Amino acid sequence: MARLELSPEQFRKLCEQVAEIATDFLSRLDQREIQPRAGAADMVRAFEEAWPREGLGEAAAAKLRNVVELSRWQNGRFFGYVMGSGEPSGAAADLLASVINQNVTSWRSAPAATVIERTVVKWLADAIGCAGFSGSLTGGGSSANLMALAMARESKLAANESGARPGAVYCSAEAHMSIGKSVRLLGIGRKHLRQIAVDSEFRMNLDELLRAVESDERKGIPPIAIVGTAGTVNTGAIDDLERIADIAQRHRVWFHVDGAYGALAAIAAPEKFKGIERADSLSLDPHKWLYQSLDCGCLLFRDSGAARAAFSHSGDYAKSLLQGELESFMFFDESLELSRRFRGLRLWLSMQYHGQDAFRAAIGEDLALAQRLAQKIAGESSLELLAPVPLSAVCFRHKQAPDGVDLNAWNEKLMKRVVQRGRVYLSNATLGGKFALRACVTNHRTTAADVDAVVEEVAAAASQPQA
């Protein structure tokens, strides 16, 4: 037997160990504190060691328990960032995906995996009202946004042959940081990113957008793309996608929707996303609001020819000699990536295991729970909401700081206390110069009692003796 080969019996035993550890984690998830008590030095002592010259065998697998114990336990009271909850059937499929180790570059390299990925991409597009769109799975919204803007640049101001030329990209001041990164990486330049002010609901001000587009046209700066956001990371604000589509169409500008956070909520609340089907491209993250394990993003686009214009560049060693629309299909002709893991298998199993109605109900419940939390906060004299709640992000603050303590500093201290207490995990946002406590519900495990715990824990943290 080869030195690195496991016998079927050894592999089965290893999988049983892993399954036991994972099942124990899930069974205790709700009882544990979310944040590990161990600090950075403890982590280093636990894991930073020399690579052993001789294999440890089953003793190495036993160390996995320590990895779990020292990790963050993201139960139904984890409200940080925009974080999915790791749906277990999809996680189980990930093991199989790693074992069969398909490189999903093309049908030639991974025939079953290619058909499965194309199928789940179609399911996603259909579910959010974008029937007919195609695309691919990605590492997340950042890579999807980068690829979308690369498509926009090549479509509106081609650069692949002669290099990038000045052109403008427009987005909300609340847009995700990946938009700014993308314009830098694509050679468009940060000075050509127009960050448009937002209104009182944190949505892009479309009068200012129109003025910016028309100003650039008068100056001879070609507009490349407008990025509308379907769920800003801070507040969940949804830009007026219908009106943005009108502006983009009138001025012949690429219309991209960053829906990494919110777009999948269209499964449960399609009325919130009118105009999304008019986008040229759209990013969304199943590892957020389809509850999948990381990493699993998606880029959808209307015209696969635009994707091939941006990304098709193959060496002879990679060219397919097969005929037929499916047999000759190559993901790397429509994507930045060549080597690609079998991300589609977790979605394919999870979406079939539970069915569309179950996901629709879970997303709808998250939306309702966010409204419940907003109402609880509005009913507390010591708390105030800092933004509307169009999706599931709830931004608020405690407004009764001790004498002489700055309100922003006080809320930052409260957030740290809440996290340290271990029962609830909150993150933060800054809105109009105000430090906000932020709870985001994108978790299929979250209950009414869990969101009620947010108010309880903030009150408890505020009543702790001052250090």
C-alpha positions in Angstrom: 0.0 0.0 0.0 1.2 3.5 -0.8 2.6 5.4 2.1 -0.3 7.9 2.1 -3.0 5.5 1.3 -5.7 4.6 3.9 -7.4 1.3 3.8 -11.2 1.4 3.5 -11.4 0.3 7.1 -9.0 3.1 8.2 -11.0 5.7 6.3 -14.3 4.5 7.7 -12.9 4.7 11.2 -11.6 8.2 10.6 -14.9 9.4 9.2 -16.7 7.9 12.2 -14.4 9.9 14.5 -15.1 13.1 12.5 -18.9 12.4 12.5 -18.9 11.8 16.2 -17.1 15.1 16.9 -19.4 17.0 14.5 -22.5 15.5 16.0 -21.4 16.2 19.5 -20.7 19.8 18.4 -24.3 20.2 17.0 -25.8 18.5 20.1 -24.1 21.0 22.4 -24.3 24.1 20.2 -27.1 25.9 22.0 -25.6 25.3 25.5 -22.1 26.6 24.9 -20.8 30.2 25.1 -20.3 31.5 21.6 -16.9 33.1 22.0 -14.1 30.9 23.3 -12.6 32.0 26.5 -9.1 31.2 25.3 -6.9 34.0 24.0 -4.4 34.3 21.3 -1.6 32.9 23.4 -3.7 29.9 24.2 -4.4 29.2 20.6 -0.7 29.4 19.8 0.1 26.9 22.5 -2.6 24.6 21.3 -1.8 24.5 17.6 1.6 26.1 16.8 4.0 23.1 16.8 6.5 21.5 14.5 5.4 19.3 11.7 6.0 15.7 13.0 8.4 13.6 11.1 6.5 10.5 11.9 2.7 10.3 11.3 0.5 10.4 14.4 -2.3 8.4 12.8 -5.5 8.3 14.9 -3.9 10.5 17.5 -3.8 13.3 15.0 -7.6 12.9 14.5 -8.2 13.0 18.2 -6.8 16.6 18.2 -9.8 17.7 16.2 -11.8 17.9 19.4 -9.5 20.6 20.6 -10.1 22.5 17.3 -13.8 22.5 17.9 -13.5 23.4 21.6 -11.4 26.5 20.8 -13.6 27.7 17.9 -16.4 30.1 17.9 -19.8 28.3 18.5 -22.2 30.0 16.1 -25.6 29.1 17.6 -28.9 30.8 17.1 -27.8 33.8 19.2 -24.9 34.6 16.9 -25.9 37.8 15.2 -22.5 39.1 14.0 -21.7 40.3 10.4 -23.8 38.5 7.7 -23.1 34.9 8.6 -24.9 31.8 7.5 -25.3 29.0 9.9 -23.7 25.9 8.3 -26.7 23.8 7.3 -25.6 20.2 8.2 -26.8 18.2 5.1 -24.7 20.5 2.9 -21.8 20.1 5.2 -22.1 16.3 4.9 -22.0 16.6 1.1 -18.7 18.6 1.4 -17.0 15.5 2.8 -18.0 13.5 -0.3 -17.0 16.4 -2.6 -13.5 16.4 -1.0 -13.2 12.6 -1.4 -14.1 12.4 -5.0 -12.0 15.5 -5.6 -13.5 16.8 -8.9 -11.8 19.8 -10.5 -14.8 21.7 -11.8 -13.1 23.4 -14.7 -15.3 22.0 -17.4 -17.5 19.1 -18.4 -14.4 17.3 -19.7 -12.8 17.4 -16.3 -15.8 16.9 -14.1 -19.0 15.9 -16.1 -21.3 15.2 -13.2 -20.1 18.2 -11.1 -20.5 20.5 -14.1 -24.1 19.5 -14.7 -24.8 19.8 -11.0 -23.3 23.3 -10.7 -25.1 24.5 -13.7 -28.3 23.1 -12.3 -28.1 24.7 -8.9 -27.1 28.0 -10.5 -30.4 27.8 -12.5 -32.3 26.9 -9.4 -30.9 30.1 -7.7 -31.6 32.3 -10.7 -35.2 31.0 -11.0 -35.9 31.3 -7.3 -35.1 35.0 -7.1 -36.9 36.0 -10.3 -34.0 36.0 -12.7 -35.0 33.1 -15.0 -32.6 32.7 -18.0 -29.5 34.0 -16.2 -26.5 31.7 -16.1 -23.3 31.9 -14.0 -21.1 30.1 -11.7 -20.4 29.5 -8.0 -17.6 31.5 -6.4 -15.7 31.9 -3.2 -18.0 34.7 -2.1 -19.5 38.0 -3.0 -16.2 39.8 -3.2 -14.9 37.6 -6.1 -18.4 37.7 -7.7 -18.3 41.5 -7.6 -14.8 41.6 -9.0 -15.8 39.3 -11.9 -19.0 41.3 -12.6 -17.1 44.6 -12.8 -14.5 42.9 -15.1 -17.3 41.9 -17.4 -18.7 45.5 -17.2 -15.3 47.0 -18.0 -14.8 44.7 -21.0 -18.3 45.3 -22.3 -18.3 49.1 -22.0 -14.6 50.1 -22.2 -12.6 47.1 -23.4 -9.2 46.7 -21.7 -8.1 43.1 -22.3 -6.0 43.9 -25.4 -4.8 47.5 -24.9 -5.1 48.1 -21.1 -7.5 50.0 -18.9 -8.7 53.5 -19.8 -10.4 56.0 -17.5 -14.0 55.3 -16.9 -16.4 55.7 -13.9 -18.1 53.2 -11.6 -21.0 54.3 -9.4 -22.2 52.9 -6.1 -23.8 53.9 -2.9 -21.7 55.3 0.0 -23.0 52.2 1.9 -21.7 49.8 -0.8 -19.5 46.8 0.2 -15.8 47.4 0.4 -15.3 44.8 -2.4 -16.5 47.4 -4.9 -13.7 49.8 -4.1 -11.2 46.9 -4.1 -12.4 45.7 -7.5 -12.0 49.1 -9.2 -8.4 49.3 -7.9 -7.6 45.7 -9.1 -9.2 46.3 -12.5 -7.1 49.4 -13.1 -10.1 51.7 -13.1 -8.8 53.5 -10.1 -10.3 54.6 -6.8 -10.6 58.2 -8.1 -13.0 57.0 -10.7 -15.3 55.3 -8.1 -18.3 57.6 -7.5 -19.7 56.9 -4.1 -23.1 58.4 -4.1 -24.7 59.8 -0.9 -27.6 57.9 0.6 -31.0 59.1 1.8 -32.5 58.8 5.3 -33.1 55.1 4.7 -29.5 54.5 3.6 -30.5 53.9 0.0 -28.6 55.5 -2.9 -29.8 59.0 -3.7 -30.8 58.6 -7.4 -30.9 62.3 -8.1 -27.3 62.5 -7.1 -26.5 59.3 -9.1 -28.0 60.8 -12.3 -26.1 64.1 -11.8 -22.8 62.2 -11.4 -23.4 60.1 -14.5 -24.3 63.2 -16.6 -21.4 65.2 -15.2 -18.9 62.4 -16.2 -20.5 62.2 -19.7 -20.0 66.0 -20.1 -16.3 65.6 -19.1 -15.8 62.8 -21.5 -15.4 60.1 -18.8 -17.3 57.1 -20.0 -19.6 55.5 -17.4 -18.8 51.8 -17.0 -21.1 50.4 -14.4 -23.7 51.3 -11.8 -23.7 49.0 -8.7 -27.0 48.8 -6.9 -27.1 47.1 -3.6 -29.7 44.6 -2.6 -29.0 44.6 1.2 -26.2 46.8 2.4 -23.9 45.2 4.9 -24.6 47.8 7.6 -28.4 48.1 7.6 -29.8 45.8 4.9 -30.9 48.8 2.8 -32.1 47.9 -0.7 -31.5 50.5 -3.4 -34.3 51.3 -5.8 -33.3 48.7 -8.4 -36.1 49.6 -10.8 -35.1 53.2 -11.1 -31.4 52.4 -11.3 -32.1 50.0 -14.1 -33.9 52.9 -15.9 -30.9 55.2 -15.5 -28.5 52.5 -16.6 -30.6 51.6 -19.7 -31.0 55.3 -20.7 -27.2 55.9 -20.4 -26.1 52.5 -21.7 -24.3 51.6 -18.5 -23.7 48.1 -17.1 -26.1 47.5 -14.2 -24.7 45.2 -11.5 -26.5 44.3 -8.3 -24.5 43.4 -5.3 -27.0 41.0 -3.6 -24.5 39.0 -1.6 -26.4 39.7 1.6 -30.0 40.2 0.5 -30.8 38.9 -2.9 -31.7 35.4 -1.7 -34.4 37.0 0.5 -36.3 37.4 -2.8 -37.3 33.7 -2.3 -39.5 34.8 0.6 -40.1 38.5 -0.2 -39.9 39.1 -3.9 -41.7 42.4 -3.6 -38.7 44.0 -1.9 -36.5 43.4 -5.0 -38.4 44.8 -8.0 -36.0 45.5 -10.8 -33.5 42.9 -9.9 -34.3 40.9 -13.0 -33.1 43.9 -15.1 -29.5 43.6 -13.9 -26.8 42.7 -16.3 -25.0 40.8 -13.4 -25.8 39.9 -9.9 -23.8 38.5 -6.9 -25.4 36.5 -4.2 -24.1 34.3 -1.3 -25.7 30.9 -0.5 -23.3 30.8 2.5 -25.3 33.7 3.9 -29.0 33.3 3.3 -29.2 29.8 2.2 -27.4 28.9 5.4 -24.6 27.0 3.6 -21.1 26.4 4.9 -18.3 28.6 3.7 -17.4 29.2 1.0 -20.2 29.4 -1.4 -21.0 32.5 -3.4 -22.5 32.9 -6.9 -22.3 35.2 -9.8 -25.3 35.4 -12.2 -25.3 37.2 -15.5 -27.7 37.8 -18.3 -25.2 37.3 -21.2 -22.7 34.5 -21.1 -21.0 36.1 -24.1 -20.0 39.1 -21.9 -18.4 36.6 -19.5 -16.5 34.9 -22.2 -15.3 38.3 -23.6 -13.9 39.1 -20.2 -12.4 35.7 -19.2 -11.9 33.4 -22.1 -8.1 32.9 -22.6 -7.1 29.3 -22.8 -3.7 27.6 -23.3 -3.7 24.6 -25.7 -3.4 22.3 -22.7 -6.8 23.4 -21.4 -8.8 23.5 -24.6 -11.6 21.1 -25.0 -11.7 18.9 -28.1 -15.2 17.7 -27.4 -18.3 18.8 -29.4 -21.8 19.7 -28.2 -23.0 22.6 -26.1 -22.6 20.8 -22.8 -19.6 18.5 -23.6 -17.6 21.5 -24.7 -18.6 23.8 -21.8 -15.8 25.3 -19.7 -16.4 27.3 -16.5 -12.9 28.9 -16.9 -14.1 30.6 -20.1 -16.6 32.5 -17.9 -14.7 32.9 -14.7 -11.4 34.0 -13.2 -10.9 30.6 -11.7 -9.3 27.5 -13.4 -9.0 25.1 -10.5 -12.4 25.0 -8.8 -13.7 22.8 -6.0 -17.0 21.0 -6.2 -19.0 23.7 -4.3 -22.2 22.7 -6.1 -22.6 19.4 -4.3 -23.5 20.9 -0.9 -26.1 23.1 -2.5 -27.5 20.3 -4.6 -28.0 18.0 -1.6 -29.2 20.7 0.8 -31.7 22.2 -1.6 -33.1 18.8 -2.4 -33.0 17.5 1.1 -35.1 20.4 2.5 -36.9 21.7 -0.6 -37.7 25.3 -1.7 -40.6 25.7 0.7 -38.5 25.0 3.8 -35.9 27.6 2.7 -38.6 30.1 1.9 -40.1 29.6 5.4 -36.7 29.9 7.1 -35.9 33.2 5.4 -39.3 34.5 6.1 -38.9 33.6 9.8 -35.5 35.5 9.9 -37.2 38.6 8.4 -40.0 38.3 11.0 -37.5 37.8 13.9 -35.6 41.0 12.9 -38.9 42.9 13.0 -39.6 41.4 16.4 -36.2 42.6 17.7 -36.8 46.1 16.2 -40.1 46.3 18.1 -38.5 45.1 21.3 -35.8 47.8 21.0 -38.4 50.5 20.2 -40.2 49.6 23.4 -37.2 50.0 25.6 -36.6 53.5 26.9 -32.9 53.0 27.2 -32.5 51.9 23.6 -33.0 53.5 20.2 -33.1 52.2 16.6 -30.6 53.9 14.3 -31.9 52.7 11.0 -34.9 51.1 9.4 -35.0 47.3 9.1 -35.9 46.4 5.5 -34.2 42.9 5.8 -32.7 41.3 8.9 -30.0 43.7 10.1 -31.0 45.7 13.2 -28.8 48.7 14.2 -29.4 50.3 17.6 -27.7 51.8 20.5 -28.0 52.2 24.3 -28.6 55.9 24.9 -28.0 56.2 28.6 -24.3 56.4 29.0 -22.8 57.1 32.5 -22.1 60.7 33.3 -19.0 62.0 31.4 -18.8 59.0 29.0 -19.1 59.6 25.3 -22.1 57.7 23.8 -20.1 56.1 21.1 -17.4 54.9 23.5 -20.1 53.6 25.8 -21.8 51.5 23.1 -18.4 50.1 22.0 -17.8 49.1 25.6 -21.2 47.5 25.8 -20.6 45.5 22.6 -17.4 44.1 24.0 -19.2 43.2 27.3 -22.0 41.5 25.5 -19.6 39.3 23.5 -17.5 38.5 26.6 -20.6 37.4 28.4 -20.9 34.6 25.8 -24.6 34.2 25.4 -25.1 36.6 22.5 -22.7 37.8 19.8 -23.2 41.2 18.2 -21.1 43.2 15.7 -21.1 46.9 15.0 -21.6 49.6 12.4 -21.2 53.3 12.2 -24.2 55.3 10.9 -23.9 59.0 10.5 -21.1 59.1 13.0 -23.0 57.0 15.6 -21.5 53.7 16.9 -24.3 51.1 16.5 -24.8 47.7 18.0 -25.8 45.5 15.1 -27.7 42.2 15.1 -28.2 40.4 11.8 -30.5 37.4 11.6 -29.4 35.0 8.8 -29.5 31.8 10.8 -31.9 28.9 10.5 -31.5 28.0 14.2 -32.5 31.4 15.6 -35.7 31.5 17.6 -37.9 34.2 19.2 -36.2 33.6 22.5 -32.8 34.1 20.9 -33.7 37.6 19.5 -35.3 38.5 22.9 -31.9 37.6 24.5 -30.3 40.5 22.6 -32.2 43.1 24.6 -31.7 41.2 27.8 -27.9 40.9 27.3 -27.5 44.6 26.4 -29.4 45.5 29.6 -27.3 43.1 31.7 -24.0 44.5 30.2 -25.2 48.1 30.8 -25.9 47.3 34.5 -22.4 45.7 35.1 -20.3 47.7 37.5 -18.0 50.3 35.8 -14.4 49.3 35.6 
